[in-house]
Amino acid sequence: MSNRRAGLILDFGGVLTTPLLPAVLAFEQREGLPQGACLAALYKDEEGVRITSDLERGTVSQTEWNEFAGKMLGVPADNLMGRIFGDLRPEPLMINAAAAARRAGIKVGILSNSVGLAPWDLYDGYELERLYDVVVISEQHLLRKPDAELFEITLKLMDLPAEECVFVDDTEAYVQAAEQLGLAGVHNQDPRQTVVTLSELLGVDLTAS
């Protein structure tokens, strides 16, 4: 492995956690909703897209989003975000790979679009501040991926140029946005393959336990 980049930037939901879609589908089943109801209401409906983007930028609270989404879906608003993503679990392959990268001297940062931090905290229990060198949560900067400025803020905090960093996300459009800024991009679809790809890009074997 001859490559040697100095930084690794990871999305959170769907990268350090299990995939988002199965969790959403399980929520729909529990609530008696038709499959795809959340996608249609929150990511295809124009107003749903707007308020979800505002949530990620921190201009709408999670409670406000819960109220809006509850009405759109016809379900109770109480802790709705937490109920939607209640089945998410840590993804050990990626978490272990990130730890291996840090042990090898690579800076590892988190760059995550927020879903609000209260009343339900997606990041609770993951010890992000302890386990990673840089943590950037979109709402704290009033920006959201794929805004170029948010990537630039992350790179500044990493104290590394784009060309020395790899970015991993489960959303292809965000990977493409990172690549346009000069980062190497990895679209996470299968954690095992992602770890192999990162090992090649970083020049460090991240597959060893």
N, C-alpha and C positions, 0 to 999 in steps of 0.2 A: 504494500500500500504506500505509494509514493506521494499522494496528495497530502496536504496538511493545511487545513483552514483552522482559524483560531476561534471561531464562534459558531454556536448552534442556537437558533431561535425557534422555539416551539409554540404552536398554538396550544390551547388547553383542551377545551371540549372536543372530543373526537380524536384527540392525539394522545394526551395523557390520561384520558378516560376511554372507556368503551365507546363504540359508535353511537351517535345521537339518534339516528333514524329508528333502530329497534326500540329504544326507550320511548320515543314519541308514539310509535305504533302500539306499544304495550299500554301506554296511557289511553290512547283512543279506544282500545278494546275494553279497558277497565271502565271507562266512562260511557260506553255504549255508543261511541261516535263512529261514523263511517270511516274506513281507512282513507287517509289522505286529507281528512278534515282540517288538521292543523296547518298543513302545507298550503291548502287553498285559502284559509282564512288569514294567515299571518305572513305568507311569503309570496302569494300571488295576488291577493287583494291589494289595491293601491294604498288604501288607508292602513291596512295591516302592515305593509312594508314600511310605510312612513313611521308608524309608532314604534315598530321594532327597531328601526334605524335610530330613532330618537332615544330609545332605551339604551342602545349600545353606546351612544354618545353621552349619556348621562343627563339628557335634558327632559327625560320622562322617568319617573320612578318605577321600580318593579311593581309596587302596589297599583299605580295608575295603569300599567300595562296589564296586570292581572284583571283589573276591572274591565278594560277594553276587550281583552281576549276572551274573558268569561262570557261577555255578551255576544261576541262573534261566534263562539262555539256553543253557546247555550248550556254552559256548565257553571257551577259555583266558582267565584273568583278567589276564594280563600286559598292562599298559598298555591295558586295555580302553577306558577313557574316550577316550584318544587315538586308538584305532582306530575307535571309533564316530564321532567327529567329525573324522577325518583329512582329509576332503574339504572342510572349511570354508575359505573364502578371504575376504580383505577385500572389502567392498562399497564400491567407489570412489565411487559417487554419494552415499552417506550420509557417508562420511569427508570427501569434498570439501565437502559442504554444511555439516558441522560446522565445518570450517576457515573457510569463508566467514562463518559466523555469528560466530565469534570475531573475525575481522578487522573485522566490523561493530560490535564492542563488546559482543556478547552473551556472557554466561557460559555455558559448555558443560560439563556434568557427565555422568559415566557412573554408572549404577545397575544393577548386574548381579547376578543370582543366581549364586553360585559353583558350579562343578562340581569344586571342589578345585583346589589350585595345584600339587600334586606327586603322582605323578611327572610328570604332564603338565600344562602350563600353557596354558590356552586363550588367555590374553592375551599370550603371548610374541610379540614382534615388532611389537606395535601401538603401543608407546611412549605408553601411556595417560597416565603422569604428566607427560610433556612436552607432549602435544598437547591435553590437556583441563584445565580449571580445577579440577575436583573428580572424584575417583574413589572410588566406594563399591562395595566387593565384599561381598556379603552375609555370608559366613562370618567376616569380620573384625569383625562387629557382633553375631554370634550371632542373626541375624534373617534373614528371607527375604521377598521380595515374595510376597504382597501385604500384609505387615505394615505397618500405618500408621506405626509407629515408624521403620521404615527409610526411608520417604519423608520423614518429619519430620527425621531425621538429615541426609539429603541436602540438604534445603532449608536447614537451619541452616548446613551447610558452604558452600552456595552463597550464603548471606547474602541470601536473597531470599524474599519471601512466595510462597505457592502460586499466588496469582492472577497473578503476574508470570512464571510458568514454564509451559513446554510439556513434556510427557512423551511419549516415543515407545517403544513396545514391540511385539514381534510376538505377544505373548500378550494377548488381549483382556481377560481378567479383571484383569490388572495395570493396563491402561489405565483400566478402570472404577474400580479402587481409587484410582488417582491422581485421577481426576475427582471422586470423593467427597470428596477433601481440598481441592478447589478448583483443581487444575491443569487446564490444557487438555490433553486426551488425543488422541493420534494412534495408531491401530492400523496398524502397518506391515505391509502385504501386498504392496505394489509400491513399490520404492524411488523410482521416478520420480514416482509420485503423492504419496508421502510428502514429497518435496522440494518439490513444488508447494504442498502443504498447509502445510508449515512456512514457506514464503516468505510465504504469506498471513497466517499467525498471528503471525509475528515482524516483519512489515513490512519484510523484507529479501529481495532477490532472491538466492536460494541456488542458482538453476539456472545462473547464469553460470559459465563455466569460469575 
